Amino acid sequence: MSQQKSGLVPGTLMGLMAMLVGAGLHGTVIGITEYNLGVVAVLVGVLVGLGMTAVQPSSAVLPVLAALYGAAGAALGTTIGVTVLTVKAAPGTGYLAAARTVVTRFDQVIQKDPVIALFWVISAVAAFAFVHKRVKAVRAAREAAASQPPAVPAEEPVDLFTPRNR
């Protein structure tokens, strides 16, 4: 019997890529609109969940990683967006200096608008839910396939009209 793959490594890599793409999109939306739209933060979690479910995951670790990636992607997107807004507010400031300022004063950003953290949690829950549902479905399908008896090969048809040599 061949060993079933858990999808841990490809799921982790797909989730990481989806997190980075989602964070970039979230930061871009904040930079363009100058508003932190919570829906976009939740979409980061959905993107992470969809990315991780694309690899037939069956590892119980993946839903937890998806939740972490969902929250981290939403937080990174907020950081990127606030950094862009900081550069827009002070045109002489470089992106690296603005990013350092945002990261060191991140608690003030959260205190100013605590709903941001709520959307990070919702993003994590969305990512967890997508991946957890898919892991359960893949495991159930594998258990159902393993519990079925192996198919019996069909016997060759008997030809009654051909003479047999004795």
SULPERA-V329933 format. One record per residue. SS is DSSP state (2 for helix, 1 for strand, 0 for the rest). PHI is phi in radians with two decimals (NA if undefined). OMEGA is omega in degrees with one decimal (* if undefined). Layout:
{{SS PHI OMEGA} {SS PHI OMEGA}}
This chain:
{{0 NA -179.5} {0 -1.41 -179.2} {0 -1.40 179.9} {0 -1.38 178.1} {0 -1.51 -176.9} {0 -1.53 -177.9} {0 1.32 -176.1} {2 -1.16 -176.7} {2 -1.17 179.4} {2 -1.14 177.8} {2 -1.14 178.3} {2 -1.12 -179.6} {2 -1.17 178.2} {2 -1.11 178.1} {2 -1.12 179.1} {2 -1.14 178.3} {2 -1.12 179.3} {2 -1.13 178.3} {2 -1.10 -178.7} {2 -1.17 177.8} {2 -1.13 179.5} {2 -1.10 178.2} {2 -1.12 177.4} {2 -1.10 177.9} {2 -1.13 179.2} {2 -1.08 178.4} {2 -1.09 178.2} {2 -1.13 179.2} {2 -1.10 178.1} {2 -1.11 -179.4} {2 -1.13 -178.0} {2 -1.39 -174.5} {2 -1.49 -175.6} {0 1.11 174.8} {0 -2.27 175.2} {0 -1.60 -178.7} {0 -1.43 -177.7} {2 -1.13 179.6} {2 -1.07 -179.8} {2 -1.19 176.3} {2 -1.11 178.1} {2 -1.17 178.2} {2 -1.12 174.3} {2 -1.08 177.8} {2 -1.11 177.7} {2 -1.12 178.9} {2 -1.11 176.9} {2 -1.08 179.6} {2 -1.07 179.4} {2 -1.14 178.5} {2 -1.11 -178.1} {2 -1.32 179.6} {2 -1.40 -177.5} {0 -1.27 -172.8} {0 -1.94 -179.0} {0 0.96 -176.0} {0 -1.32 173.4} {0 -2.33 179.7} {0 -1.38 179.7} {0 -1.25 -179.6} {0 -1.38 -173.1} {2 -1.08 177.8} {2 -1.05 178.9} {2 -1.18 176.7} {2 -1.10 178.6} {2 -1.08 178.4} {2 -1.10 178.7} {2 -1.11 178.9} {2 -1.14 179.0} {2 -1.09 179.4} {2 -1.19 -178.9} {2 -1.15 178.4} {2 -1.14 177.9} {2 -1.14 178.7} {2 -1.16 178.7} {2 -1.15 176.8} {2 -1.09 176.9} {2 -1.10 179.1} {2 -1.08 178.8} {2 -1.09 -179.0} {2 -1.10 179.8} {2 -1.18 175.9} {2 -1.11 178.0} {2 -1.08 178.8} {2 -1.13 178.0} {2 -1.13 178.7} {2 -1.16 177.7} {2 -1.14 -177.9} {2 -1.27 179.6} {0 -2.17 -171.8} {0 -1.00 180.0} {0 -1.38 -176.9} {0 -1.40 175.8} {0 -1.45 -178.1} {2 -1.15 -179.8} {2 -1.17 177.9} {2 -1.14 178.7} {2 -1.16 178.7} {2 -1.11 176.7} {2 -1.07 179.2} {2 -1.11 -179.1} {2 -1.12 -178.0} {2 -1.16 -179.0} {2 -1.27 -179.6} {0 -1.98 -175.9} {2 -1.12 178.6} {2 -1.08 177.8} {2 -1.21 177.1} {2 -1.12 -179.8} {2 -1.21 178.5} {2 -1.15 179.3} {2 -1.18 -179.3} {0 -2.48 -176.2} {0 -1.20 178.3} {2 -1.15 177.5} {2 -0.97 -179.6} {2 -1.12 177.3} {2 -1.09 178.8} {2 -1.21 173.7} {2 -1.13 178.5} {2 -1.12 178.7} {2 -1.10 176.5} {2 -1.07 178.7} {2 -1.12 179.4} {2 -1.13 179.2} {2 -1.10 178.9} {2 -1.10 179.2} {2 -1.04 -175.8} {2 -1.10 179.1} {2 -1.03 -174.2} {2 -1.25 -179.7} {2 -1.08 179.4} {2 -1.09 -179.0} {2 -1.20 178.6} {2 -1.08 178.3} {2 -1.07 -179.1} {2 -1.16 179.7} {2 -1.15 178.8} {2 -1.11 179.4} {2 -1.12 179.0} {2 -1.14 179.1} {2 -1.20 177.5} {2 -1.17 178.5} {2 -1.14 178.7} {2 -1.19 -179.6} {2 -1.29 -176.9} {2 -1.44 178.6} {0 -1.35 177.8} {0 -1.18 180.0} {0 -1.15 -179.0} {0 -1.18 179.1} {0 -1.48 -180.0} {0 -1.16 -179.2} {0 -1.26 178.2} {0 -1.33 178.2} {0 -1.21 179.0} {0 -1.17 -179.5} {0 -1.56 178.2} {0 -1.70 -177.2} {0 -1.47 -175.4} {0 -1.73 179.1} {0 -1.59 179.7} {0 -1.20 179.6} {0 -1.86 176.0} {0 -1.52 179.1} {0 -1.79 *}}
